[in-house]
Amino acid sequence: MTFNLVETLMTLTLFGAEWVLWLLLALSILSVGVILERGLFFFRIRNDFTSLSQKLSDLLSEEKWDEAIRFCEENPSVEAKVALWGLNRRNKGPKAMASSMEGCAAGEKNKLDRGLVILGTLGNNAPFIGLFGTVIGIIEAFHKLSSDPEGGASVVMGSISEALIATAVGLMVAIPAVIAFNAYNRNVRKHMSNIQSLIQMILSFQR
């Protein structure tokens, strides 16, 4: 008995493309969950950075360090959290303050980036998963035609139309993921840019 690789793979493809649709449905639920969670997260840490930096600058220019600390403690933004780390270490000198804030900023970036790799992966690969399902469906359609030649085009077209649904669903999963990934990634870059500006501003008041 010889092993026929083509026949073995053909047997696997004849399970149909329905399982691919179920996989895409699960991935879409995961994508929506991440999109909503990240949206809520960024909504909670939103802030008016111009007002934040101006208020902090005014307090530090008047050397009101304790008031600046209280102000940062009451602000939910990541920028204020990073600033607080530096302000609490002002007695250790500018180098210690800078290292402390840079370390805090790195930790906050990890929080900002959380879940984005999932959206990026789904955005890039969901269409290929859908295409894979379509290819399986087309293989199944032509196999049915070979088994029932008298069925004609109706056998093939019906199966192919079902198979194309997988590609459509793959795109439906990918498009929102790509849009959300780009929007949230831009938000991350904005927060990190704000943090670097705030670090430089705080260090400029340290003598």
C-alpha positions, 0 to 999 in steps of 0.5 A: 500500500503506497501513501498518496499525499494528494489523496490524503490532503484531498480528504482533509479539504473535503471537510468543507469550509464551514470550520473556517467560518466558525474560526473567523467568527471566533476571531471577530468576537476576539477582535471586537472585544479588544477594540472595545477594551482598548477604546474604553482604556484610552477614553479613561486616560484621555486628557488635555495635554496642553492644560496639563503641561501648562498647569504643571509648568506654572506650579514648578516655576513657582517651586510649588512641588507639593502642589504639583505632586497632588495635581499629578496624583489627581490626574488619570493620564499616563503623562501625569503618572510619569511626571509623578514618578519624577517629582517624587524623586526630585531630591535625588537629582536630575539624573535620578529623576530622568531615569525614573521617568524613563523607566515609568514611561517604558512600563506605561508604553507596554500598557498602551500597546496591550492588545494591539498585536492582536488587532495587527495580526488579525488585520493582516491575516484574517483575509488569508484565512478567509481565502483559505476557506474559499480555496477549500470550498472551491476544491470541494465544489470541483470534487462534487462535480467530478463525482456527479458530472450530470449536476453541471454548473449548478453543483459548482456554482452553488458550492463556490458561492458558499465558499466565497462567503469565507473571503467576505467574512475574512475581510469583515474581520480584517477591516475593523481590526486594521482601522482600530489598530491604526487609530490606537497606534496613533494614540500610543505615539501621541501619548509617548510624544507627550510624555517625552515633552513633559519629561524635558519640561520637568527636568528644566526646572530641576537645579 
